[in-house]
Amino acid sequence: MNDRVTGIVIRETEVKESDAIITVYTADHGQLSLYARGLRKVTSRNAYACQLFDCSEFLLDYNPGKDVQLLKSAVLKREYMGIRADYDRLALASVVIEIISQLQDDSLYDLLETTLEKLDQDEEAFTAFSVFVVQILNILGISPVVDECVLCGNTKGIETISIADGGFICHECNKSVHLRSMDVDFLRKFRIINKASFEVYDRLASSGLNDYQLSALLVEFLCTHSGMRLRSWRAVEGAVK
């Protein structure tokens, strides 16, 4: 009774005239669906703590046998104003939420919270987003091969990246694959970002990794090898074109 659960709002679904079901990602229970009565009323006391990306404490009577829990009240702990105030950050955060929502994994709360904090505060939004995607690729076991040619194991003469084959391709192997050669500096950056994590994030500031193209390639890797379809990525593409 009167269980207090901290979580991040990742989705809201309108119900009836003034109610809503919010999906909250929590550290203790993974994704929870909370029925919020009167949430869409102007007079709602919970509305300020139940907006997308809000980190709040939710009061409910948790019942693991129910698909939807009844929300009693919510208290805002943190709101990410930097994300809401910037379209690019908002678009990237939306992709993060969509990825998290599609994964049946209840252990990603810390990663989600850290990613939103970096997107909210750091000037290099694409760097933060790319590091997040790299962590997801690691978790899923589909990280690109970036230490050698994925086809022959050669560590020299790396010329390009093959999404389909899963990593670096050397000059000799590319004679049969026929992919466009890539800039050496881009290949270097792609290797660095795939070695990165939020534990070493502060060291990445001067590495030139705040690059849409790096993020786009990582998203393509994720979608190709996980089967995900990320509709929210279109907004990111539209913002940079």
Sequence and secondary structure as in RCSB ss.txt:
>XXXX:A:sequence
MNDRVTGIVIRETEVKESDAIITVYTADHGQLSLYARGLRKVTSRNAYACQLFDCSEFLLDYNPGKDVQLLKSAV
LKREYMGIRADYDRLALASVVIEIISQLQDDSLYDLLETTLEKLDQDEEAFTAFSVFVVQILNILGISPVVDECV
LCGNTKGIETISIADGGFICHECNKSVHLRSMDVDFLRKFRIINKASFEVYDRLASSGLNDYQLSALLVEFLCTH
SGMRLRSWRAVEGAVK
>XXXX:A:secstr
  EEEEEEEEEEEEETTTEEEEEEEETTTEEEEEEETTTTSTT SSGGGSSTT EEEEEE   TT SEEEEEEEE
EEE  HHHHT HHHHHHHHHHHHHHHHS  TT HHHHHHHHHHHHH S HHHHHHHHHHHHHHHHT   B SS T
TT   S EEEEETTTTEEEEHHHHHHH      HHHHHHHHHHHT  GGGGGGGTTTT   HHHHHHHHHHHHHH
H    TTHHHHHHHH 
